[in-house]
Amino acid sequence: MYREHNEFDPKGNESKAVLHNLSILNGIFSEKTPELERYNVVSLYCIIAELDRQYVLSEIKDKISE
């Protein structure tokens, strides 16, 4: 996988977007959440990324964490 993506820029836009979305998730789920299992975090990440592109997440972060 590394050889196939050796031109990936860790300081590029894709990296910044991933770090931004992970930061949002960390803010929403700052405490250990037993419902978040390894298999559903990827789906949640995709949802957060899409919501961040289309909405103001600060208004709905509490609802997401509930």
PQR file of N, CA, C, O and H, with PARSE charges and radii, in Angstrom:
ATOM      1  N   MET A   1       0.824  -1.177   0.000 -0.4000 1.5000
ATOM      2  CA  MET A   1       0.000   0.000   0.000 -0.0000 2.0000
ATOM      3  C   MET A   1       0.876   1.250   0.000  0.5500 1.7000
ATOM      4  O   MET A   1       0.571   2.230  -0.680 -0.5500 1.4000
ATOM      5  N   TYR A   2       1.950   1.209   0.757 -0.4000 1.5000
ATOM      6  CA  TYR A   2       2.831   2.370   0.807 -0.0000 2.0000
ATOM      7  C   TYR A   2       3.430   2.645  -0.569  0.5500 1.7000
ATOM      8  O   TYR A   2       3.506   3.798  -0.994 -0.5500 1.4000
ATOM      9  H   TYR A   2       2.197   0.413   1.310  0.4000 1.0000
ATOM     10  N   ARG A   3       3.855   1.599  -1.264 -0.4000 1.5000
ATOM     11  CA  ARG A   3       4.452   1.775  -2.589 -0.0000 2.0000
ATOM     12  C   ARG A   3       3.455   2.360  -3.583  0.5500 1.7000
ATOM     13  O   ARG A   3       3.820   3.173  -4.432 -0.5500 1.4000
ATOM     14  H   ARG A   3       3.794   0.662  -0.920  0.4000 1.0000
ATOM     15  N   GLU A   4       2.204   1.947  -3.475 -0.4000 1.5000
ATOM     16  CA  GLU A   4       1.180   2.449  -4.394 -0.0000 2.0000
ATOM     17  C   GLU A   4       0.857   3.919  -4.141  0.5500 1.7000
ATOM     18  O   GLU A   4       0.438   4.628  -5.057 -0.5500 1.4000
ATOM     19  H   GLU A   4       1.907   1.286  -2.786  0.4000 1.0000
ATOM     20  N   HIS A   5       1.047   4.375  -2.924 -0.4000 1.5000
ATOM     21  CA  HIS A   5       0.694   5.750  -2.563 -0.0000 2.0000
ATOM     22  C   HIS A   5       1.913   6.521  -2.070  0.5500 1.7000
ATOM     23  O   HIS A   5       1.809   7.329  -1.147 -0.5500 1.4000
ATOM     24  H   HIS A   5       1.388   3.799  -2.181  0.4000 1.0000
ATOM     25  N   ASN A   6       3.054   6.274  -2.677 -0.4000 1.5000
ATOM     26  CA  ASN A   6       4.286   6.909  -2.203 -0.0000 2.0000
ATOM     27  C   ASN A   6       4.328   8.406  -2.465  0.5500 1.7000
ATOM     28  O   ASN A   6       5.192   9.095  -1.924 -0.5500 1.4000
ATOM     29  H   ASN A   6       3.138   5.618  -3.427  0.4000 1.0000
ATOM     30  N   GLU A   7       3.430   8.920  -3.268 -0.4000 1.5000
ATOM     31  CA  GLU A   7       3.388  10.358  -3.526 -0.0000 2.0000
ATOM     32  C   GLU A   7       2.452  11.091  -2.565  0.5500 1.7000
ATOM     33  O   GLU A   7       2.235  12.296  -2.699 -0.5500 1.4000
ATOM     34  H   GLU A   7       2.727   8.360  -3.708  0.4000 1.0000
ATOM     35  N   PHE A   8       1.908  10.369  -1.611 -0.4000 1.5000
ATOM     36  CA  PHE A   8       1.004  10.979  -0.630 -0.0000 2.0000
ATOM     37  C   PHE A   8       1.750  12.020   0.183  0.5500 1.7000
ATOM     38  O   PHE A   8       2.830  11.747   0.708 -0.5500 1.4000
ATOM     39  H   PHE A   8       2.085   9.391  -1.502  0.4000 1.0000
ATOM     40  N   ASP A   9       1.183  13.200   0.287 -0.4000 1.5000
ATOM     41  CA  ASP A   9       1.800  14.299   1.029 -0.0000 2.0000
ATOM     42  C   ASP A   9       1.188  14.377   2.424  0.5500 1.7000
ATOM     43  O   ASP A   9       0.018  14.735   2.557 -0.5500 1.4000
ATOM     44  H   ASP A   9       0.306  13.421  -0.139  0.4000 1.0000
ATOM     45  N   PRO A  10       1.949  14.050   3.466 -0.5600 1.5000
ATOM     46  CA  PRO A  10       1.390  14.092   4.820  0.2800 2.0000
ATOM     47  C   PRO A  10       1.019  15.495   5.285  0.5500 1.7000
ATOM     48  O   PRO A  10       0.352  15.648   6.308 -0.5500 1.4000
ATOM     49  N   LYS A  11       1.436  16.510   4.555 -0.4000 1.5000
ATOM     50  CA  LYS A  11       1.068  17.889   4.908 -0.0000 2.0000
ATOM     51  C   LYS A  11       0.099  18.478   3.889  0.5500 1.7000
ATOM     52  O   LYS A  11      -0.155  19.682   3.884 -0.5500 1.4000
ATOM     53  H   LYS A  11       1.978  16.386   3.724  0.4000 1.0000
ATOM     54  N   GLY A  12      -0.437  17.620   3.031 -0.4000 1.5000
ATOM     55  CA  GLY A  12      -1.349  18.061   1.982 -0.0000 2.0000
ATOM     56  C   GLY A  12      -2.780  18.201   2.463  0.5500 1.7000
ATOM     57  O   GLY A  12      -3.086  18.009   3.640 -0.5500 1.4000
ATOM     58  H   GLY A  12      -0.231  16.642   3.035  0.4000 1.0000
ATOM     59  N   ASN A  13      -3.644  18.538   1.526 -0.4000 1.5000
ATOM     60  CA  ASN A  13      -5.056  18.780   1.849 -0.0000 2.0000
ATOM     61  C   ASN A  13      -5.758  17.541   2.394  0.5500 1.7000
ATOM     62  O   ASN A  13      -6.572  17.643   3.311 -0.5500 1.4000
ATOM     63  H   ASN A  13      -3.396  18.693   0.570  0.4000 1.0000
ATOM     64  N   GLU A  14      -5.445  16.366   1.833 -0.4000 1.5000
ATOM     65  CA  GLU A  14      -6.088  15.143   2.311 -0.0000 2.0000
ATOM     66  C   GLU A  14      -5.728  14.870   3.766  0.5500 1.7000
ATOM     67  O   GLU A  14      -6.590  14.501   4.564 -0.5500 1.4000
ATOM     68  H   GLU A  14      -4.783  16.283   1.088  0.4000 1.0000
ATOM     69  N   SER A  15      -4.471  15.051   4.105 -0.4000 1.5000
ATOM     70  CA  SER A  15      -4.029  14.831   5.482 -0.0000 2.0000
ATOM     71  C   SER A  15      -4.693  15.816   6.436  0.5500 1.7000
ATOM     72  O   SER A  15      -5.131  15.448   7.526 -0.5500 1.4000
ATOM     73  H   SER A  15      -3.771  15.351   3.457  0.4000 1.0000
ATOM     74  N   LYS A  16      -4.757  17.058   6.012 -0.4000 1.5000
ATOM     75  CA  LYS A  16      -5.393  18.083   6.851 -0.0000 2.0000
ATOM     76  C   LYS A  16      -6.874  17.774   7.071  0.5500 1.7000
ATOM     77  O   LYS A  16      -7.401  17.978   8.165 -0.5500 1.4000
ATOM     78  H   LYS A  16      -4.401  17.357   5.126  0.4000 1.0000
ATOM     79  N   ALA A  17      -7.540  17.281   6.027 -0.4000 1.5000
ATOM     80  CA  ALA A  17      -8.958  16.941   6.147 -0.0000 2.0000
ATOM     81  C   ALA A  17      -9.160  15.783   7.120  0.5500 1.7000
ATOM     82  O   ALA A  17     -10.088  15.809   7.929 -0.5500 1.4000
ATOM     83  H   ALA A  17      -7.112  17.115   5.138  0.4000 1.0000
ATOM     84  N   VAL A  18      -8.304  14.775   7.047 -0.4000 1.5000
ATOM     85  CA  VAL A  18      -8.409  13.628   7.952 -0.0000 2.0000
ATOM     86  C   VAL A  18      -8.179  14.080   9.389  0.5500 1.7000
ATOM     87  O   VAL A  18      -8.942  13.719  10.285 -0.5500 1.4000
ATOM     88  H   VAL A  18      -7.551  14.754   6.390  0.4000 1.0000
ATOM     89  N   LEU A  19      -7.138  14.860   9.609 -0.4000 1.5000
ATOM     90  CA  LEU A  19      -6.854  15.348  10.964 -0.0000 2.0000
ATOM     91  C   LEU A  19      -7.979  16.232  11.484  0.5500 1.7000
ATOM     92  O   LEU A  19      -8.313  16.184  12.668 -0.5500 1.4000
ATOM     93  H   LEU A  19      -6.518  15.152   8.881  0.4000 1.0000
ATOM     94  N   HIS A  20      -8.560  17.033  10.609 -0.4000 1.5000
ATOM     95  CA  HIS A  20      -9.684  17.896  11.000 -0.0000 2.0000
ATOM     96  C   HIS A  20     -10.879  17.045  11.447  0.5500 1.7000
ATOM     97  O   HIS A  20     -11.484  17.311  12.486 -0.5500 1.4000
ATOM     98  H   HIS A  20      -8.289  17.073   9.648  0.4000 1.0000
ATOM     99  N   ASN A  21     -11.209  16.024  10.656 -0.4000 1.5000
ATOM    100  CA  ASN A  21     -12.347  15.164  10.997 -0.0000 2.0000
ATOM    101  C   ASN A  21     -12.089  14.361  12.264  0.5500 1.7000
ATOM    102  O   ASN A  21     -12.997  14.172  13.074 -0.5500 1.4000
ATOM    103  H   ASN A  21     -10.717  15.808   9.812  0.4000 1.0000
ATOM    104  N   LEU A  22     -10.870  13.891  12.439 -0.4000 1.5000
ATOM    105  CA  LEU A  22     -10.542  13.167  13.673 -0.0000 2.0000
ATOM    106  C   LEU A  22     -10.616  14.089  14.882  0.5500 1.7000
ATOM    107  O   LEU A  22     -11.019  13.669  15.966 -0.5500 1.4000
ATOM    108  H   LEU A  22     -10.133  14.044  11.781  0.4000 1.0000
ATOM    109  N   SER A  23     -10.229  15.336  14.694 -0.4000 1.5000
ATOM    110  CA  SER A  23     -10.330  16.315  15.774 -0.0000 2.0000
ATOM    111  C   SER A  23     -11.794  16.558  16.153  0.5500 1.7000
ATOM    112  O   SER A  23     -12.124  16.676  17.334 -0.5500 1.4000
ATOM    113  H   SER A  23      -9.902  15.677  13.813  0.4000 1.0000
ATOM    114  N   ILE A  24     -12.653  16.631  15.161 -0.4000 1.5000
ATOM    115  CA  ILE A  24     -14.094  16.792  15.428 -0.0000 2.0000
ATOM    116  C   ILE A  24     -14.609  15.598  16.215  0.5500 1.7000
ATOM    117  O   ILE A  24     -15.316  15.766  17.209 -0.5500 1.4000
ATOM    118  H   ILE A  24     -12.385  16.535  14.203  0.4000 1.0000
ATOM    119  N   LEU A  25     -14.259  14.390  15.775 -0.4000 1.5000
ATOM    120  CA  LEU A  25     -14.702  13.182  16.485 -0.0000 2.0000
ATOM    121  C   LEU A  25     -14.181  13.171  17.915  0.5500 1.7000
ATOM    122  O   LEU A  25     -14.902  12.793  18.838 -0.5500 1.4000
ATOM    123  H   LEU A  25     -13.685  14.254  14.967  0.4000 1.0000
ATOM    124  N   ASN A  26     -12.944  13.581  18.099 -0.4000 1.5000
ATOM    125  CA  ASN A  26     -12.372  13.622  19.442 -0.0000 2.0000
ATOM    126  C   ASN A  26     -13.106  14.626  20.320  0.5500 1.7000
ATOM    127  O   ASN A  26     -13.288  14.392  21.515 -0.5500 1.4000
ATOM    128  H   ASN A  26     -12.359  13.889  17.349  0.4000 1.0000
ATOM    129  N   GLY A  27     -13.524  15.729  19.742 -0.4000 1.5000
ATOM    130  CA  GLY A  27     -14.290  16.720  20.499 -0.0000 2.0000
ATOM    131  C   GLY A  27     -15.681  16.227  20.867  0.5500 1.7000
ATOM    132  O   GLY A  27     -16.173  16.491  21.964 -0.5500 1.4000
ATOM    133  H   GLY A  27     -13.376  15.919  18.771  0.4000 1.0000
ATOM    134  N   ILE A  28     -16.306  15.515  19.951 -0.4000 1.5000
ATOM    135  CA  ILE A  28     -17.655  15.008  20.206 -0.0000 2.0000
ATOM    136  C   ILE A  28     -17.627  13.868  21.211  0.5500 1.7000
ATOM    137  O   ILE A  28     -18.461  13.806  22.115 -0.5500 1.4000
ATOM    138  H   ILE A  28     -15.907  15.300  19.060  0.4000 1.0000
ATOM    139  N   PHE A  29     -16.679  12.980  21.051 -0.4000 1.5000
ATOM    140  CA  PHE A  29     -16.573  11.799  21.911 -0.0000 2.0000
ATOM    141  C   PHE A  29     -15.292  11.894  22.747  0.5500 1.7000
ATOM    142  O   PHE A  29     -14.392  11.065  22.614 -0.5500 1.4000
ATOM    143  H   PHE A  29     -16.002  13.031  20.317  0.4000 1.0000
ATOM    144  N   SER A  30     -15.224  12.899  23.596 -0.4000 1.5000
ATOM    145  CA  SER A  30     -14.014  13.121  24.393 -0.0000 2.0000
ATOM    146  C   SER A  30     -13.841  12.075  25.494  0.5500 1.7000
ATOM    147  O   SER A  30     -12.727  11.830  25.957 -0.5500 1.4000
ATOM    148  H   SER A  30     -15.955  13.573  23.704  0.4000 1.0000
ATOM    149  N   GLU A  31     -14.935  11.472  25.904 -0.4000 1.5000
ATOM    150  CA  GLU A  31     -14.864  10.414  26.924 -0.0000 2.0000
ATOM    151  C   GLU A  31     -15.020   9.060  26.241  0.5500 1.7000
ATOM    152  O   GLU A  31     -15.543   8.970  25.130 -0.5500 1.4000
ATOM    153  H   GLU A  31     -15.840  11.672  25.528  0.4000 1.0000
ATOM    154  N   LYS A  32     -14.565   8.018  26.910 -0.4000 1.5000
ATOM    155  CA  LYS A  32     -14.696   6.669  26.359 -0.0000 2.0000
ATOM    156  C   LYS A  32     -16.172   6.347  26.152  0.5500 1.7000
ATOM    157  O   LYS A  32     -16.993   6.496  27.057 -0.5500 1.4000
ATOM    158  H   LYS A  32     -14.140   8.091  27.812  0.4000 1.0000
ATOM    159  N   THR A  33     -16.483   5.908  24.953 -0.4000 1.5000
ATOM    160  CA  THR A  33     -17.861   5.613  24.581 -0.0000 2.0000
ATOM    161  C   THR A  33     -17.954   4.138  24.220  0.5500 1.7000
ATOM    162  O   THR A  33     -17.459   3.735  23.167 -0.5500 1.4000
ATOM    163  H   THR A  33     -15.816   5.786  24.217  0.4000 1.0000
ATOM    164  N   PRO A  34     -18.582   3.315  25.074 -0.5600 1.5000
ATOM    165  CA  PRO A  34     -18.626   1.873  24.831  0.2800 2.0000
ATOM    166  C   PRO A  34     -19.343   1.495  23.536  0.5500 1.7000
ATOM    167  O   PRO A  34     -19.066   0.441  22.963 -0.5500 1.4000
ATOM    168  N   GLU A  35     -20.251   2.336  23.073 -0.4000 1.5000
ATOM    169  CA  GLU A  35     -20.993   2.024  21.854 -0.0000 2.0000
ATOM    170  C   GLU A  35     -20.124   2.121  20.600  0.5500 1.7000
ATOM    171  O   GLU A  35     -20.451   1.540  19.565 -0.5500 1.4000
ATOM    172  H   GLU A  35     -20.476   3.192  23.538  0.4000 1.0000
ATOM    173  N   LEU A  36     -19.034   2.846  20.697 -0.4000 1.5000
ATOM    174  CA  LEU A  36     -18.154   2.998  19.530 -0.0000 2.0000
ATOM    175  C   LEU A  36     -17.183   1.829  19.463  0.5500 1.7000
ATOM    176  O   LEU A  36     -16.201   1.761  20.203 -0.5500 1.4000
ATOM    177  H   LEU A  36     -18.768   3.318  21.537  0.4000 1.0000
ATOM    178  N   GLU A  37     -17.479   0.941  18.583 -0.4000 1.5000
ATOM    179  CA  GLU A  37     -16.612  -0.207  18.350 -0.0000 2.0000
ATOM    180  C   GLU A  37     -15.779   0.055  17.105  0.5500 1.7000
ATOM    181  O   GLU A  37     -16.093   0.941  16.310 -0.5500 1.4000
ATOM    182  H   GLU A  37     -18.276   0.996  17.982  0.4000 1.0000
ATOM    183  N   ARG A  38     -14.748  -0.700  16.947 -0.4000 1.5000
ATOM    184  CA  ARG A  38     -13.828  -0.538  15.821 -0.0000 2.0000
ATOM    185  C   ARG A  38     -14.551  -0.577  14.484  0.5500 1.7000
ATOM    186  O   ARG A  38     -14.205   0.174  13.573 -0.5500 1.4000
ATOM    187  H   ARG A  38     -14.493  -1.419  17.593  0.4000 1.0000
ATOM    188  N   TYR A  39     -15.543  -1.434  14.355 -0.4000 1.5000
ATOM    189  CA  TYR A  39     -16.204  -1.628  13.068 -0.0000 2.0000
ATOM    190  C   TYR A  39     -17.113  -0.474  12.677  0.5500 1.7000
ATOM    191  O   TYR A  39     -17.396  -0.310  11.490 -0.5500 1.4000
ATOM    192  H   TYR A  39     -15.825  -2.045  15.095  0.4000 1.0000
ATOM    193  N   ASN A  40     -17.584   0.334  13.621 -0.4000 1.5000
ATOM    194  CA  ASN A  40     -18.487   1.419  13.236 -0.0000 2.0000
ATOM    195  C   ASN A  40     -17.840   2.795  13.239  0.5500 1.7000
ATOM    196  O   ASN A  40     -18.493   3.776  12.882 -0.5500 1.4000
ATOM    197  H   ASN A  40     -17.355   0.201  14.586  0.4000 1.0000
ATOM    198  N   VAL A  41     -16.591   2.895  13.626 -0.4000 1.5000
ATOM    199  CA  VAL A  41     -15.918   4.193  13.649 -0.0000 2.0000
ATOM    200  C   VAL A  41     -15.678   4.708  12.229  0.5500 1.7000
ATOM    201  O   VAL A  41     -15.759   5.913  11.991 -0.5500 1.4000
ATOM    202  H   VAL A  41     -16.060   2.099  13.915  0.4000 1.0000
ATOM    203  N   VAL A  42     -15.387   3.822  11.296 -0.4000 1.5000
ATOM    204  CA  VAL A  42     -15.160   4.253   9.917 -0.0000 2.0000
ATOM    205  C   VAL A  42     -16.433   4.867   9.344  0.5500 1.7000
ATOM    206  O   VAL A  42     -16.375   5.903   8.681 -0.5500 1.4000
ATOM    207  H   VAL A  42     -15.321   2.843  11.490  0.4000 1.0000
ATOM    208  N   SER A  43     -17.564   4.249   9.588 -0.4000 1.5000
ATOM    209  CA  SER A  43     -18.836   4.803   9.116 -0.0000 2.0000
ATOM    210  C   SER A  43     -19.113   6.144   9.773  0.5500 1.7000
ATOM    211  O   SER A  43     -19.557   7.085   9.115 -0.5500 1.4000
ATOM    212  H   SER A  43     -17.611   3.407  10.126  0.4000 1.0000
ATOM    213  N   LEU A  44     -18.854   6.229  11.056 -0.4000 1.5000
ATOM    214  CA  LEU A  44     -19.062   7.487  11.771 -0.0000 2.0000
ATOM    215  C   LEU A  44     -18.139   8.574  11.232  0.5500 1.7000
ATOM    216  O   LEU A  44     -18.549   9.727  11.096 -0.5500 1.4000
ATOM    217  H   LEU A  44     -18.494   5.465  11.591  0.4000 1.0000
ATOM    218  N   TYR A  45     -16.906   8.214  10.927 -0.4000 1.5000
ATOM    219  CA  TYR A  45     -15.966   9.172  10.341 -0.0000 2.0000
ATOM    220  C   TYR A  45     -16.523   9.717   9.023  0.5500 1.7000
ATOM    221  O   TYR A  45     -16.479  10.924   8.787 -0.5500 1.4000
ATOM    222  H   TYR A  45     -16.574   7.278  11.038  0.4000 1.0000
ATOM    223  N   CYS A  46     -17.038   8.850   8.177 -0.4000 1.5000
ATOM    224  CA  CYS A  46     -17.595   9.272   6.890 -0.0000 2.0000
ATOM    225  C   CYS A  46     -18.797  10.191   7.079  0.5500 1.7000
ATOM    226  O   CYS A  46     -18.959  11.170   6.351 -0.5500 1.4000
ATOM    227  H   CYS A  46     -17.073   7.869   8.368  0.4000 1.0000
ATOM    228  N   ILE A  47     -19.625   9.874   8.047 -0.4000 1.5000
ATOM    229  CA  ILE A  47     -20.794  10.719   8.334 -0.0000 2.0000
ATOM    230  C   ILE A  47     -20.343  12.096   8.802  0.5500 1.7000
ATOM    231  O   ILE A  47     -20.861  13.113   8.338 -0.5500 1.4000
ATOM    232  H   ILE A  47     -19.494   9.079   8.638  0.4000 1.0000
ATOM    233  N   ILE A  48     -19.386  12.133   9.714 -0.4000 1.5000
ATOM    234  CA  ILE A  48     -18.888  13.413  10.232 -0.0000 2.0000
ATOM    235  C   ILE A  48     -18.267  14.237   9.119  0.5500 1.7000
ATOM    236  O   ILE A  48     -18.487  15.446   9.045 -0.5500 1.4000
ATOM    237  H   ILE A  48     -18.966  11.307  10.091  0.4000 1.0000
ATOM    238  N   ALA A  49     -17.494  13.597   8.252 -0.4000 1.5000
ATOM    239  CA  ALA A  49     -16.864  14.316   7.141 -0.0000 2.0000
ATOM    240  C   ALA A  49     -17.922  14.944   6.235  0.5500 1.7000
ATOM    241  O   ALA A  49     -17.786  16.096   5.824 -0.5500 1.4000
ATOM    242  H   ALA A  49     -17.315  12.615   8.312  0.4000 1.0000
ATOM    243  N   GLU A  50     -18.963  14.195   5.927 -0.4000 1.5000
ATOM    244  CA  GLU A  50     -20.018  14.714   5.062 -0.0000 2.0000
ATOM    245  C   GLU A  50     -20.817  15.816   5.759  0.5500 1.7000
ATOM    246  O   GLU A  50     -21.128  16.835   5.142 -0.5500 1.4000
ATOM    247  H   GLU A  50     -19.073  13.259   6.261  0.4000 1.0000
ATOM    248  N   LEU A  51     -21.148  15.625   7.022 -0.4000 1.5000
ATOM    249  CA  LEU A  51     -21.870  16.659   7.763 -0.0000 2.0000
ATOM    250  C   LEU A  51     -21.051  17.937   7.871  0.5500 1.7000
ATOM    251  O   LEU A  51     -21.595  19.038   7.787 -0.5500 1.4000
ATOM    252  H   LEU A  51     -20.896  14.798   7.523  0.4000 1.0000
ATOM    253  N   ASP A  52     -19.753  17.792   8.057 -0.4000 1.5000
ATOM    254  CA  ASP A  52     -18.882  18.962   8.167 -0.0000 2.0000
ATOM    255  C   ASP A  52     -18.845  19.741   6.856  0.5500 1.7000
ATOM    256  O   ASP A  52     -18.724  20.966   6.869 -0.5500 1.4000
ATOM    257  H   ASP A  52     -19.311  16.898   8.125  0.4000 1.0000
ATOM    258  N   ARG A  53     -18.948  19.049   5.736 -0.4000 1.5000
ATOM    259  CA  ARG A  53     -18.947  19.729   4.436 -0.0000 2.0000
ATOM    260  C   ARG A  53     -20.252  20.482   4.182  0.5500 1.7000
ATOM    261  O   ARG A  53     -20.257  21.496   3.483 -0.5500 1.4000
ATOM    262  H   ARG A  53     -19.046  18.054   5.726  0.4000 1.0000
ATOM    263  N   GLN A  54     -21.356  19.993   4.743 -0.4000 1.5000
ATOM    264  CA  GLN A  54     -22.645  20.558   4.369 -0.0000 2.0000
ATOM    265  C   GLN A  54     -23.363  21.342   5.471  0.5500 1.7000
ATOM    266  O   GLN A  54     -24.291  22.097   5.183 -0.5500 1.4000
ATOM    267  H   GLN A  54     -21.352  19.170   5.311  0.4000 1.0000
ATOM    268  N   TYR A  55     -22.948  21.173   6.719 -0.4000 1.5000
ATOM    269  CA  TYR A  55     -23.664  21.805   7.822 -0.0000 2.0000
ATOM    270  C   TYR A  55     -22.693  22.437   8.809  0.5500 1.7000
ATOM    271  O   TYR A  55     -21.479  22.251   8.721 -0.5500 1.4000
ATOM    272  H   TYR A  55     -22.194  20.560   6.953  0.4000 1.0000
ATOM    273  N   VAL A  56     -23.252  23.180   9.743 -0.4000 1.5000
ATOM    274  CA  VAL A  56     -22.468  23.731  10.837 -0.0000 2.0000
ATOM    275  C   VAL A  56     -22.540  22.724  11.977  0.5500 1.7000
ATOM    276  O   VAL A  56     -23.564  22.613  12.652 -0.5500 1.4000
ATOM    277  H   VAL A  56     -24.238  23.331   9.814  0.4000 1.0000
ATOM    278  N   LEU A  57     -21.464  22.000  12.187 -0.4000 1.5000
ATOM    279  CA  LEU A  57     -21.470  20.925  13.175 -0.0000 2.0000
ATOM    280  C   LEU A  57     -21.568  21.419  14.613  0.5500 1.7000
ATOM    281  O   LEU A  57     -22.046  20.692  15.484 -0.5500 1.4000
ATOM    282  H   LEU A  57     -20.632  22.091  11.639  0.4000 1.0000
ATOM    283  N   SER A  58     -21.129  22.626  14.866 -0.4000 1.5000
ATOM    284  CA  SER A  58     -21.168  23.107  16.252 -0.0000 2.0000
ATOM    285  C   SER A  58     -22.590  23.124  16.801  0.5500 1.7000
ATOM    286  O   SER A  58     -22.794  23.045  18.012 -0.5500 1.4000
ATOM    287  H   SER A  58     -20.741  23.216  14.158  0.4000 1.0000
ATOM    288  N   GLU A  59     -23.562  23.227  15.919 -0.4000 1.5000
ATOM    289  CA  GLU A  59     -24.956  23.260  16.352 -0.0000 2.0000
ATOM    290  C   GLU A  59     -25.515  21.875  16.668  0.5500 1.7000
ATOM    291  O   GLU A  59     -26.514  21.765  17.379 -0.5500 1.4000
ATOM    292  H   GLU A  59     -23.396  23.292  14.935  0.4000 1.0000
ATOM    293  N   ILE A  60     -24.894  20.824  16.157 -0.4000 1.5000
ATOM    294  CA  ILE A  60     -25.461  19.487  16.342 -0.0000 2.0000
ATOM    295  C   ILE A  60     -24.516  18.508  17.033  0.5500 1.7000
ATOM    296  O   ILE A  60     -24.822  17.318  17.105 -0.5500 1.4000
ATOM    297  H   ILE A  60     -24.082  20.912  15.580  0.4000 1.0000
ATOM    298  N   LYS A  61     -23.394  18.966  17.535 -0.4000 1.5000
ATOM    299  CA  LYS A  61     -22.441  18.070  18.183 -0.0000 2.0000
ATOM    300  C   LYS A  61     -23.054  17.339  19.373  0.5500 1.7000
ATOM    301  O   LYS A  61     -22.807  16.149  19.570 -0.5500 1.4000
ATOM    302  H   LYS A  61     -23.145  19.933  17.477  0.4000 1.0000
ATOM    303  N   ASP A  62     -23.846  18.043  20.156 -0.4000 1.5000
ATOM    304  CA  ASP A  62     -24.472  17.392  21.323 -0.0000 2.0000
ATOM    305  C   ASP A  62     -25.413  16.274  20.895  0.5500 1.7000
ATOM    306  O   ASP A  62     -25.453  15.216  21.523 -0.5500 1.4000
ATOM    307  H   ASP A  62     -24.047  19.010  19.996  0.4000 1.0000
ATOM    308  N   LYS A  63     -26.169  16.508  19.827 -0.4000 1.5000
ATOM    309  CA  LYS A  63     -27.099  15.485  19.343 -0.0000 2.0000
ATOM    310  C   LYS A  63     -26.335  14.271  18.820  0.5500 1.7000
ATOM    311  O   LYS A  63     -26.773  13.134  18.997 -0.5500 1.4000
ATOM    312  H   LYS A  63     -26.136  17.368  19.317  0.4000 1.0000
ATOM    313  N   ILE A  64     -25.202  14.512  18.182 -0.4000 1.5000
ATOM    314  CA  ILE A  64     -24.414  13.396  17.661 -0.0000 2.0000
ATOM    315  C   ILE A  64     -23.870  12.560  18.818  0.5500 1.7000
ATOM    316  O   ILE A  64     -23.904  11.331  18.766 -0.5500 1.4000
ATOM    317  H   ILE A  64     -24.846  15.435  18.039  0.4000 1.0000
ATOM    318  N   SER A  65     -23.374  13.216  19.850 -0.4000 1.5000
ATOM    319  CA  SER A  65     -22.797  12.462  20.976 -0.0000 2.0000
ATOM    320  C   SER A  65     -23.847  11.673  21.744  0.5500 1.7000
ATOM    321  O   SER A  65     -23.546  10.633  22.328 -0.5500 1.4000
ATOM    322  H   SER A  65     -23.346  14.215  19.892  0.4000 1.0000
ATOM    323  N   GLU A  66     -25.091  12.174  21.742 -0.4000 1.5000
ATOM    324  CA  GLU A  66     -26.167  11.435  22.408 -0.0000 2.0000
ATOM    325  C   GLU A  66     -26.452  10.161  21.665  0.5500 1.7000
ATOM    326  O   GLU A  66     -27.328   9.395  22.068 -0.5500 1.4000
ATOM    327  H   GLU A  66     -25.336  13.019  21.267  0.4000 1.0000
TER
END
